[in-house]
Amino acid sequence: MAKKTKIVTKKAEIISKYRQHEGDTGSPQVQIGVLTGRINDVVEHLKAHRKDESARRGLLKLVGQRRRWVRYLEETEPEAVKKIRAELDI
């Protein structure tokens, strides 16, 4: 149960860092931040478990989802994309 609490805490930190206003959990910046956190966790898992193909497929789905969010944000707020790419190193 401790791992679940750790994940929830990490997600809450990411949301508070990238939110646009109080209660914001769905803006593109927040979604990109949360997805990047999940991607980093799966990458760490795959370093230890190289043959986990289902985790690899999940990683590819997460990367595609993040790519779509970034593309949407580029169309709507180009300055925000530059900022979030620099912060998240993507």
C-alpha positions as CSV (number, residue, x, y, z in Angstrom):
1,M,0.0,0.0,0.0
2,A,3.0,2.3,0.5
3,K,3.8,2.3,-3.2
4,K,0.2,3.5,-4.0
5,T,0.5,6.4,-1.6
6,K,3.9,7.3,-3.1
7,I,2.4,7.4,-6.6
8,V,-0.6,9.5,-5.5
9,T,1.7,12.0,-3.7
10,K,4.0,12.2,-6.8
11,K,1.0,12.8,-9.1
12,A,-0.4,15.5,-6.7
13,E,3.0,17.3,-6.8
14,I,3.0,17.3,-10.6
15,I,-0.5,18.6,-10.8
16,S,0.2,21.4,-8.3
17,K,3.3,22.4,-10.3
18,Y,1.7,22.6,-13.8
19,R,-1.9,23.7,-13.0
20,Q,-3.2,26.9,-14.4
21,H,-5.7,27.6,-11.6
22,E,-7.0,26.1,-8.4
23,G,-8.6,22.7,-9.0
24,D,-7.1,22.4,-12.5
25,T,-6.4,18.7,-13.3
26,G,-7.2,18.5,-17.0
27,S,-5.3,21.3,-18.7
28,P,-2.8,20.1,-21.4
29,Q,0.2,21.2,-19.3
30,V,-1.0,19.0,-16.3
31,Q,-1.8,16.1,-18.6
32,I,1.7,16.2,-20.2
33,G,3.3,16.5,-16.8
34,V,1.4,13.5,-15.4
35,L,2.1,11.4,-18.5
36,T,5.8,12.2,-18.3
37,G,5.9,11.1,-14.7
38,R,4.2,7.8,-15.7
39,I,6.5,7.3,-18.6
40,N,9.6,7.8,-16.4
41,D,8.2,5.2,-13.9
42,V,7.6,2.6,-16.7
43,V,11.1,3.3,-18.1
44,E,12.6,2.5,-14.7
45,H,10.6,-0.6,-14.5
46,L,11.8,-1.7,-18.0
47,K,15.4,-1.2,-17.0
48,A,14.9,-3.9,-14.4
49,H,12.5,-6.1,-16.4
50,R,13.7,-6.0,-20.0
51,K,11.4,-8.8,-21.2
52,D,8.2,-7.3,-20.0
53,E,6.5,-6.8,-23.3
54,S,3.2,-5.7,-21.9
55,A,4.9,-2.8,-20.0
56,R,6.7,-1.9,-23.2
57,R,3.4,-1.7,-25.1
58,G,2.0,0.4,-22.3
59,L,5.0,2.7,-22.6
60,L,4.4,3.2,-26.3
61,K,0.8,4.0,-25.7
62,L,1.7,6.6,-23.0
63,V,4.3,8.2,-25.3
64,G,1.8,8.4,-28.1
65,Q,-0.8,10.0,-25.8
66,R,1.8,12.5,-24.6
67,R,2.8,13.3,-28.2
68,R,-0.9,14.1,-29.0
69,W,-1.2,16.4,-26.0
70,V,2.0,18.2,-27.1
71,R,0.8,18.6,-30.6
72,Y,-2.5,20.0,-29.4
73,L,-0.7,22.4,-27.1
74,E,1.5,23.5,-30.0
75,E,-1.6,24.5,-31.9
76,T,-3.2,26.4,-29.1
77,E,-0.3,27.8,-27.0
78,P,3.1,27.7,-28.7
79,E,4.9,29.5,-25.8
80,A,3.6,27.0,-23.3
81,V,5.1,24.1,-25.2
82,K,8.5,25.7,-25.2
83,K,8.3,26.2,-21.4
84,I,7.0,22.7,-20.6
85,R,9.5,21.0,-22.9
86,A,12.4,22.8,-21.2
87,E,11.0,21.9,-17.7
88,L,10.3,18.2,-18.5
89,D,13.3,17.7,-20.8
90,I,11.2,16.2,-23.6
